[in-house]
Amino acid sequence: MQLPSYTASDSTTVDLVDRDEINREGRLPVFEQVTDILRRRIQAGRYGERLPSVREVAAGLRCSSSTVIKALRILQAEGLVSPRHGMAWTVVPREQRPHDAP
């Protein structure tokens, strides 16, 4: 899946995935927006095998750690991520994901 990008006036290509922001005035709850953002980033291969820490994701998206954890639990149920004891969350390799996983 090719994600949208554009070329800035200085010929720098900017990946629009980096422009994910939480819309606090929209109808979609923040945890669902965070889930969607993380899902898109995982599908784009942005994180590789290991996600940043919950604290780093929360700081980057300007939301609470508990919101990020709720989103990660949803992605875990979808088969996209897996928690590792004593480590950050990891991305489940595509070949190990359920067939109906996004």
N, C-alpha and C positions, 0 to 999 in steps of 0.2 A: 504494500500500500504506500503510495507516494504521498507525502504530506506537503501541504502548500508552503511555498517559500516565495520570496521576491528578491529582486536585486536592487539594492539601494543605489543612490546616485553616485557613490564612490565605488561601485562595482562589487560591493560586499554582499554575498548572499546571506540572507537572514532567514532562519528557520522559524516559522510562525508558531511552532510548538513552544518556543521560548516565551511566547507572549501570552501564555495562559494566565488568566487572572480570575479571581473570585468575584462574582457579581453579587454583592450583598443586598441589592435592591430587587433582584429577580425573584421569580417564583420557585426556582429549584433550590432546595436546601443546600447549605454549604457542603455538607458531607458528600452529597451526590455530585456536586461540582468537582470536589477533590477526587472522588472516585473516577469520574470521567477523565480528568486531567492525567491522573496516574495511569489509567488504562491506555490512553493515547500514547503517552510517553513510553510505556512498556512495549506496546505494539510497534512503535517506531524504532525500538532497539536502543533508546537513549541511555538506559541504565546498564546495559550489559547484564552480568550475572547478579549483581548486588545493588540494591537500592540504597540511596543515601539514608542516613539515620532519620528516624521519625522527627527529631528536633530540627534537623536541617530542612526537611520537606515542609514542616510547619512554618519555619521562619521564611522560607522562600515563597510560600503561598499566603503568608500572613494570616494563618489560622492556628487553632490550638492543636497541641499534640494529640489530644483525645479525638479530635475530628479526623486527623490523619490515621490514627489507629482504627477508627471505625471504617474508614475507606479501605484500609488494608485488609481488614477482616472480610469485607465484601469481595475484594479481589481474590482473597484466599479461597472463599467459597466458590468462586468462578474458576479456580484452578490456575490463576496467573502468577500468584506469589506464594511463598512459603516462609513461615517464621523459622529462624534458627536460634536455638538456645545460646545466649551469650553473644549473638551476632545481630547484624542488621537483617532486615527482610531480604530474601533472595527472589529473583525472577525464576519461575519454573521454565525450563527449556521447552520450546515449542513442541518437540516430539514427545514430551511427557505430559502435556496438557490434555485435558479431556477434549474429545472431538468437537464438542459444542462450545468450548471456551472461545471467547473473542480473540 
